[in-house]
Amino acid sequence: MFRALARAIHHHRGLVFVASAVFLALAVAALVYGGRLSTGVIEGTEAEQAQQLAAATTVGSSDTTLAVVFHSDTLRSASPEFQEALKATLEATAKLPTVEGVLSPLGAPKAVAAQLQAGTGHDTLALVRLKGDIREATRAFPEVRAVLSTGPLQATVTGRIAFIDALNRLLEKDLLRAELISFPLALLVLLRVFRTWVASLLPLVVGGLAVLSGVAGVFVLSHVTDMAQYTLNVVSLIGMGVAIDYSLFIVSRFRSELERGLDTQAALERTLDTAGRAVAFSGLAVAVGLAGLLFYRGSYLSAMGIGGALVVAFAVLFALTVLPALLSWLGLRVNRGRVPFPRLFEPKEGLWKGVATWVMRHPVLVLVPTLAILVAVGLPFLRLQLAATDITALPAETEARRGAESLRQLFPRQAANGVLVVVQFPSGSAFTAERMGALYDKSRQLAGIPGVLGVDSIVNLKESMDREAYQELADFPEDMLPKEFGQARDAYLHGSVTVMRVLTEASASSQAARDIVETIRKDRAVGDGRLLVAGQTASDVDAGHFVRENTPRAIGFVMGLMCVVLFVLLGSVVLPLKAMLMNLLSIAGSFGALVWIFQEGHLSGLLGFEPGPIEPSLPVLLFCALFGLSMDYEVLLLSRMREEWERTRDNTQAVAEGLERTGGLITSAAAIMVAVFAAFSLAHVVVVKAMGVGMAIAVALDATLVRILLVPAMMRLFGSFNWWAPKALARWLSWAQHAHGPSDGPPR
């Protein structure tokens, strides 16, 4: 099949170039048209359901409410000048079609106005509620922010929407910065490997095409499904790495076949039949790994899996079509533009064979300490803590982060972590005497939970009012309700739903806040209503449950299907199981390093971030991506060993020769991936930084300790048993391979 593909591309390379140009034009058009990316949500959780119910109330719509701190160095907040400037700005803001309402000290009841005035005498807080859901509010934010910034007063805007907007902008900048850094680094490694400009630039062409097409695909899909902004960074991170690696394998093999004296067509056929086959299986392995994310349905993780698999498919497609067409056109010219390198950088013949031979002479001596190192590196993973990205993920100079700090210092009650308790009654209005009594009892019960500072609700307006007083209010005629109570009713009640805000000094990601959420959920009875909990802490708790519930199935799927893929490639049932173990070791080392660095704060000064719990999606995303990426080197190494095994039937010779032929290529490919991934460690967003660092560490461990030391040692200990398979499976595989066209045998 791969030989036929090579012949077709060689004879019709002009058609390949035309088709590629058309496809590239469509991708550029999709990029220009743009997408509708979001921050990503996990659908169906209790916190998400509760947030939807609460969104109709003013207090419950905090996700779409902007907190604006107005400040003047010269004007006092009580002065007429300050008041007039504030009034003009807020009136202009309220007239925007995307603004639902504005709450400020102007015209508010005295008790509310007092809470919106800072003790400094120069600062005032206003709350601007935007229309629609969080996606619509995010799109409206730039226009609202522009209006708020007019006038003589300094406006600092924070809140969930401001955080999302700042995060998306930083993600875009981080993506551009990483690409600008990773391309030159990758080119430097490629020049070191190929020593010619022409050969070195080819993988970058394929990498650029894959990433551009992957991003365009994400934009197209974002119009029909929820695609998180993070997906672009994932697509760029994975796409650039695998595309350059696949191209490196193919170009290297093509040049090797030319050096053996084959003409261009024969070299291309042999290249695709060997390296091309390995690339196809490697791409399938990476896609299988990323397909594990599809088990997290209803979340942005599933969309990331689709985006990642899409860019890998593009990388394989271009590596097996556009790249062979370019090689067919270039022929021997692929070696033009020689770059002189010092002798220090020249590869030593027999180096990797010598390493493999030494390892196989002392397999136990190598195996035990290497395993001990990997286990020690992975141990911190046992201390993993998960929490969603919050405002601390932004750099300190970001407006949303500065606004959050100002809010915490000037308006501590408004800035306090609020666990949102939502009570939904079966029908009718929540504003009845019986239900007001039940709400009164529940609010006092919640206030007694350890760590709770207080409760904001419809039945916590005045300390002087008791249970009976609130019940009596529910029986008042509409026109006799006190003004303050009428406004509070609109803020806390909507039909059969009411909300309470349970305040605590504990940060949203702390264990103390999680304990409060768990305690609230233990007793859900509120009269005839049901209690749900929302808010950042509740979302973290639910996200953790969601990940733990779906992860076993995802891991089982990825590992099971990966075993099948490797069996079809290698014809052994032993090697796939060993490959699973090797992958788990390198991934565990990466996870341990992530906890040690990003959660516990080691190297935080060097990398420039604030330590804290790990984003729940990060371990899942890294596992699925890295499990497939690790197969890059596994497929390349073991497939070459299999060639030698089929030729010699000598396990020791097969291992030594396989490592000799691929060792330099694996380290070079790993160096490219590490360079690409490390470029993302310079990101401002901690999640992206951690993703880049985690993947770089995993690839480095995989290409050094695992592939160079552990694999030869274990291959030596297992001997010829490495290549064993039940006779029935071996016969089926042999039939399947011949049914799709036999190969003329592996190259020597």
ABEGO torsion letter per residue (X at the ends): XAAAAAAAAAAAAAAAAAAAAAAAAAAAAAAAAEBBBBAEBBBGBAAAAAAAAAAABAAAAAAABBBBBBBBAABBAABAAAAAAAAAAAAAAAABAABABBBBABGBBAAAAAAABBAAGABBBBBBBBBEBAAAAAAAAAAAAAAAABEABBBBBBEAAAAAAAAAAAAAAAAAAAAAAAAAAAAAAAAAAAGBAAAAAAAAAAAAAAAAAAAAAAAAAAAABBBBAAAAAAAAAAAAAAAAAAAAAAAAAAAAAAAAGBBAAAAAAAAAAAAAAAAAAAAAAAAAAAAAAAABBGBAAAAAAAAAAAAAAAAAAAAAAAAAAAAAAAEAAAABGBBBBBAAABBBBGAAAAAAAAAAABAAAAAAAAAAAAAAAAAAAAABBBBBBBAAABBAABAAAAAAAAAAAABAAAABBBBBBBBBBABEBABBAAAAAAAAAAAAAAAABBGBAEBBBAAAABAABBAAAAAAAAABBAAABBAAAAAAAAAABBEABBBBBBBBABBAABAAAAAAAAAAAABABBEABBBBBBEAAAAAAAAAAAAAAAAAAAAAAAAAAAAAAAAAAAGBAAAAAAAAAAAAAAAAAAAAAAAAAAAAGBGAAAAGBBBEBBBAAAAAAAAAAAAAAAAAAAAAAAAAAAAAAAAAGBAAAAAAAAAAAAAAAAAAAAAAAAAAAAAAAABABAAAAAAAAAAAAAAAAAABAAAAAAAAAAAAAAEAAAABBBAAAAAAAAAAAAAAEBBAEBBX
